[in-house]
Amino acid sequence: MAEFNNNIKQLAGEVRRSIADLKDIGDEKSSGVVLRVGDGVAWIYGLRDCGFGELIEIDGLAGRKVSAFALNLMEDEIGAVLLAEDQAVKAGARVRLTGRILSVPVGPELIGRVIDPLGLPLDGKGPIKTKATSEVERLAPTVLDRKKVSEPVPTGIVAIDAMIPIGRGQRELIYGDRQTGKSVIAMEAIINQARQKTGIVSIYVAISQKKAKIARLIDRLKHEGAMDNTIIVATSPTDPAPLQYLAPYSGCAIGEWFRDNKRHALIVYDDLSKHAVAYRQMALLLRRPPGR
């Protein structure tokens, strides 16, 4: 017990010295110090010029640089969500602003690949060399800037295409109890784009899905010849909540690149209820209301 108390006192002393050094050099606007860290969240002193969602860089253990993004901007401290395991960061570490919003790689180079929400490959096919990146937080086009929904997206399911057709530029919610075939409908729509050669690139965003399910999905797409027309953004239940939270934003940013380059994209989020769970977990850790 005495050793534990000594460790706490030593750590508190290191944090106080780091804050004092920061004040001495007068760099509190663009630099900061980690006050405490745990459960994937770092609380930081300083960074007066930090903006919401801005990417920051933390000096981790063994010279490793750990990325995080700011979600809580308070008067005396900032709450940042780590994009790595929190064991890599300790109290007293120096933090710096990057001046950038969190971005992901985008472009046609991603087609046929399986990636995580940060754009890192998960399929063992080597690195992905994209020519462009896109911010995960972007302003959506206004209603007046959008074209009218006039073209259908064939799903390959006759009942849907005949009675409740889905149009390009439209959002459609698929809801139902567990094991009622919601993912099957989305899978058939993805396969049908490749089968009918519609020119629509499919993006499947797996949010906190079991790795076995994702593997079966990939095998089915390869068997149907649709994987060469599909991008998969995958997260599993074992991934940190921040990655699960970022997954749909990354998928949307990738789809927006095709939109901005006069191509079409079909995005499937499977499923957003797990995204809400991940956001709630992060919100409670950041001591903020879990509602939007």
Summary of the structure (lengths in Angstrom):
residues: 292
radius of gyration: 22.0
end to end distance: 42.6
largest distance: 73.8
contacts: 851
relative contact order: 0.12
helix: 37%
strand: 26%
